[in-house]
Amino acid sequence: MSAAARETRNKGAAAAGVSHDTLRKVKEINEKASKDVLDALRRGDADVSINSVHQGIVRAEREATRE
């Protein structure tokens, strides 16, 4: 990643008040999660977090590659 791209990523994350890693997870969640999961995140449901949803996506992809 170029220095300019890194700086842009960091500025975007700072503007959103999150880390650059959380920003990356959100992008992946938006691309891969179901509408129901996205709705739960938007509502702020207590049992759903960016990290837990992302871990579920990673786990599912890992299991899919094993099969």
N, C-alpha and C positions, 0 to 999 in steps of 0.2 A: 504494500500500500504506500502510495506516495505521501510525502509530508503534507501536501495540500489536501489530499483526501482525508488524511488523519485529522487535520485541523478542522475541516468541515464537519466530520463525524463528531468530534468532541464539542464543537460549537452547537450542533443540533441537539446533542444530548444535554448539554448545559441549559439550553433554552427550554427544554422539556422538563428539566429538573431531575434527570435520571442519569445513570451511568451509560457509557457507550455500549456496554454489554447488554444492558436492558433494552436499549434501542434496537440492537441487532436481534434480540429475542422477539421483540414485538413485530419486527418486519417479517420474521419467519412464521410467527403465529398468524399474522394477517394472511400469509400466503397458503398456510396449510391447515389451519384449524376449521372446525365446522362452524356454521352460523350460530348454533346454540352456545358453543363455547365462547365465541366472540361476544355474543349478547351478555353472557354471564360476566365476562370481564368488564364490559361497559357498565353494567349495573353495579359492579363492585361487590358481587356475591362473596361472602366471607370464606367459602370453601374453594374459591378459585383465585389463583394468583398467576402472574406472568411466569414466574419461575416454575410453578407446578405444571402449567399447561405446556411450557417448553420442554420440561423433563419428559412429559408424556409423549410428545412428538418425537423426541430423540429416541426414547425407549421403543416406540412402535417402529421407527425406521430401522433401528438396530435389529429388532426381531424379524422384520421383513427381509433383511439381507441374510439372516441365518437360514431362512426357509428355502 
